[in-house]
Amino acid sequence: MYKIVCETKIRNRDGSGDDMVQITLPLCKITSDQTLTLQADGDPTTFNLGVEVATPKNGIPMEMTFFKVEKEMKPGCGGSMIEKDGSTKISAV
């Protein structure tokens, strides 16, 4: 049995932006019918990953955690705040 954790964006229906979400499957089994396609010409690698999700003792088979990614800031000249060289931080929604 495995624990699978993935992150993705969910697009809002009203077009107001995307929400970042982490999806966790705490207890699952990977099935044997897997396909993996590797391309030599630079195309993205595609794969199918079949899983069977089991219910753990706490009764919650899937967890979704929403979060925001913010630019990390540092103090600059004159009390202003400036971006810290491409760094980001995760904050709870």
N, C-alpha and C positions, 0 to 999 in steps of 0.2 A: 504494500500500500504506500502511496505517496501523498505529499502535500504539494499542491500547485498554487503558486502566487503569481498573478499577472497584473499589469497596469495598462489602462487604456483611457481614451477620452470618450465621453458620451456627449453627443451633439444635442443641444436643446432644440425642441420642436419649434419654438418661436424665433429661432435664429439669433438669440442673444449671446451665444458663445458656447464654449465647451466646458464640461465639468470633468475633472480628473478623478478617476476611481481606481481603487485597488480591489481586485476580486480574489478571494481565497477559497480554495476547495480543500478543507483540512484533511479529508480522508477519501482517496480515490485510487482506482486501479486503472492502469493504462492497458488498453486492449491490444491485441496482437496485429490488427490490420492497419499498419502505419505506412504512409508514403512520404518520401522525401525527394524533392526535385532540386538538383543542383545545376545551375546554368553557368557556363564558362564565359558568357558574353556580358556579364555584369548585371543581368536581371536579378530581381530579388529572389531569394530562396523561398519556396513554398512548401508547406507540409500540412498533413492532416494528422491530428492527434486525437484519437478516440479514447474517451475515458468513461468509466463507470463510477458514479459518485455514490459513496456510502454515507450513511448518517452516523456521525460520531456519538459518543455517549451524551453529549450536551444537547443533541437533537437538532443542531444547526448544520445543514449540509453545505451551505455557501454563505460567505460573509462578504459584504461590500462596504468599503470605507472610502468616503469622499474626502479629498484633500485639495489644497491649493499649492501651487508652486510660485513663490515670490522671489524677486531679485533681492539678493542680500545687500544691505547698505552698510556704509561705514562713514564715520564723521569726516567731513571735508573742511575746507577753509571757511572761516567766518561762521561756523556753527551749522553750515548746510550739510546735507547728507548726499553722498554720491554712491554709485554702484560699485560693488566690490568685484572687479575683474571677472565678470561672467559667472560668479558664484550664485547659487540659488539656495533657498531653504524651503522646507515643507512646513505648512501650517494646517491645522485642523479646520474643517469647515464648521 
